[in-house]
Amino acid sequence: MSTYEILRVRVTAKDAETLRALLREARPDVGGRPRQGDDGSFSIEAYVTPEQTAALEREGVSLTTLDEDAAATGRERQAEVGEGDRFAPEDAVPHGLALKVTDA
């Protein structure tokens, strides 16, 4: 499995229009909705590569790194997920529109 670095950052802009312009131009992968700070600034969390951070840096915008390796955090969370349907009885037969296939 190849690994790559993804940063989780908080992008904070001085106002809503600056944040909108940034999101339109840089098109980062964002998580959640923008939040307004007490000082009138707007912020949103984004997932970017270290190279993409340069596209986010501009006048009236600050970046705060929240997670240095969000990809590793994601892989750790995926390892916690079980397989199968834990709510199905052990003798459950699948239903649906698929064809029933028997092993030869």
ABEGO torsion letter per residue (X at the ends): XBBBBBBBBBBBBABAAAAAAAAAAAGBBBBEBBBBBAAGBBBBBBBBBAAAAAAABBBGBBBBBABABAAAAAAAAAAABBBEBAABBAABBBBEABBBBBBX
